[in-house]
Amino acid sequence: MKILISLLCLTLGLSILSKPAKAQFVQENKNTVVRYQLDLRGYDYYSIMNIFNYLNNAGYDLSGINWENPSAELILSSSDLAYIVSTGLKGNILEYHEPASENAVRVDERYLDPTEVESILKKINEAAPEVTRLEVIGQSLAGEPIYGLLLSTTPNIQNPKYYSKPSMIVDGLHHAREIVTPEVSIDFAMKVLEAAYAQNERAIDILETWNIWIVPMLNVDGSRIVWSEDSYWRKNARGSGGNIFGVDINRNYGYRFNECNGSSGRKGSQTYRGEHAQSEPETKALINLADRILPAAYISYHSFSELILFPYGCNKSLTGEDGLHRSVSQEMSQHLPTDSGRGQYKPGAPWEILYGVDGDSMSHMHASYGAFAITLEIGTAFQPPYSKRDEIVNKNVNSLIWLTEKLSQSLFSLQVVSGNSFSSVQYGVEILPIRRDQGEAPLRTNSAGYFHKVLSPGDYIIRVTSPDGRVVERKFSMTNVPKSMTISL
């Protein structure tokens, strides 16, 4: 990362950042745990999925999987390890880990901590104010700011032209220990901005087409625990004093919260969902941003397992736009070779290739706003050796650039006007024959009367409904080129 910061110094006039002192946090579990790798070679697909679902439903910390060389990594207590071995599941111990001991904090300091992320975002905004906007989109439980950086040729959100463009959210670090994930969105921002300043037409087109909101580090409090106390910490910092139990932010969203055994109600679980949907300030921060911008696309970075996941998380549940998500994810996988070089990232719904999930951000973004939504599980470790950092991050940055351009070709944009004049009224929108019958929210225009949607090629009918019940329908077709339409209502 320091090399990239140096490049920014030359390109955007940024300064090298100094390393801050670490904050101190305490947590509940200070027992020695073990990283254990299950050997799943010889099992068929259905047996492997049954094992994954059993481990997840039983509350074990299934931290990552490998479909290329079938295996799974667990983080276990000594007693849990003894039970797993007694079931006949074979494997080997990778590491003993002692939270709160002098040897527990082993995070490579070349990765970005929360203070460095904040400083870099501020430096980018200071260096490129004409194409960026930096906002505090919320605060953590500890009062830490959660930042969102807008990349756009229209960064003034008071400008009506801003609303005429589709919005995208790219986030990282829902889970605190996944320290490589903020690096992807930050490097993406740097690469696009540097290319745009060099008059690269592709980069300029991305900034002209999209409003891209980068939220590199959603879980700031959890990240500080990782850097100061326990490098395996996953959740936020819910709790107090010596009883920090944490909530899994990525099980706390409203859509299908606690509906399909894809999270836990036990505070000690790594997938503890919280007391109620959207109870956590980190979750609220991202939802509040999405409510304002109505994203047409949502990309969330996690680690690890080398997967491209698409909605929905609950078992046997697929969206009415499964074909779009599946085809784009399969094409994207061709741009994401695995670290071994022997294959590509594997696409699928969580319940198809991982385990059932409820209350997750990806499903919420699609169900609430109709966003094209995917989650990428990058790399083969939470904290890969820094020597692997550039390889992992660069291919994910390049694939994100590819994805942004791919989605640009499939954009449908609607403006609703009242007579021939601008209208700030929000209108209901339906696109037929897309099915939204699994509890999804109704679609709507933004506060300036615009609606943006990524669509597969095909024939559609758009139905627009005014607040007073008037309805207008129009037929249109998508053919892998962007399409715009104006409707007077």
Secondary structure, 3 states (H helix, E strand, C coil): CHHHHHHHHHHHCCCCCCCCCCCCCCCCCCCCEEEEEEECCCCCHHHHHHHHHHHHHCCCEEEEEECCCCEEEEEEEHHHHHHHHHCCCCEEEEEEECCCCCCCCCCCCCCCCHHHHHHHHHHHHHHCCCCEEEEEEEECCCCCEEEEEEECCCCCCCCHHHHCCCEEEEEECCCCCCCCHHHHHHHHHHHHHHHHHCCCHHHHHHHHHCEEEEECCCCHHHHHHHHHCCCCCCCCCCEECCEECCCCHHHCCCCCCCCCCCCECCCCCCCECCCCCCCCHHHHHHHHHHHHHCCCEEEEEECCCCEEECCCCCCCCCCCCHHHHHHHHHHHHCCCECCCCCCECEEECHHHHCCCCCCCHHHHHHHHHCCEEEEEECCCCCCCCHHHHHHHHHHHHHHHHHHHHHHHCCEEEEEEEECCECCCCCCEEEEECCCCCCCCCCEECCCCCEEEEECCCEEEEEEEECCCCCEEEEEEEECCCCEEEEEEC
